C-alpha cells in the first residue's frame, strides 16, 4: 500500500495553510488556515473493507512548564509524547483519495462538529480537546483535523505522521468521540496494511529554514 499527497512532501516542512498556527513576528503566532492536506492511497490489499486515517505528532513535550513562556525554551532533551491531530475512521473501501480542505477549512473555536463526517465516515476527537480544556474561549470537543501548532519556543522541529490504515471490517467498534489511543486499540488485529507520510513543522524562528 502506498500513500501520496500533493499537499505534503515526505520529510519536508508542512506548508502553513495546513497548520493551526503560523509564525507572527509581533505575537509569536497567529491562527492559520487549518486545511486538512490532500491524501491519496493505492495498492490496497484484497479484503479491505474500510480505511482509517490518523495524524499524530510524536514530539510533544511531556511537561508543559516551559511551553510558550517568554525567556524560556522547551529543551530538546525533554521526554516527548504523542499528540493526535486527526482521528478519522469508517471511510469506505471504495475511497482512494481525499481533497485538501474537504474535512477542515478553518480553525473553529470550541471545535468542529462530529462525529459524523463525509463519505459516511466518523471522526474522533483530537488532542486539542484536552489542550484547551481550561480555556473559556476555546474549550470543547475538537472533532476531526486540526493542524500543527507546536510551542514557539521548542528547541526541536516537530514531526507529523499521517497514516492511512486498510482494515478488514467496515466499522470500528468504538464510539464517535474516541481518542487516538482508543481508535488505535480498536484497530488492533484488523490492520491489513498501512502507509505513512511524515511532514515537519516549527514555529521557532531560530529553527525555521
Beta strands, then each sheet from edge to edge (+ up, - down):
strand 1: 2-4
strand 2: 21-24
strand 3: 28-31
strand 4: 39-42
strand 5: 50-61
strand 6: 80-92
strand 7: 97-98
strand 8: 122-123
strand 9: 158-167
strand 10: 191-201
sheet 1: 1+ 4- 7+
sheet 2: 2+ 3-
sheet 3: 8+ 6- 5+ 9- 10+
end
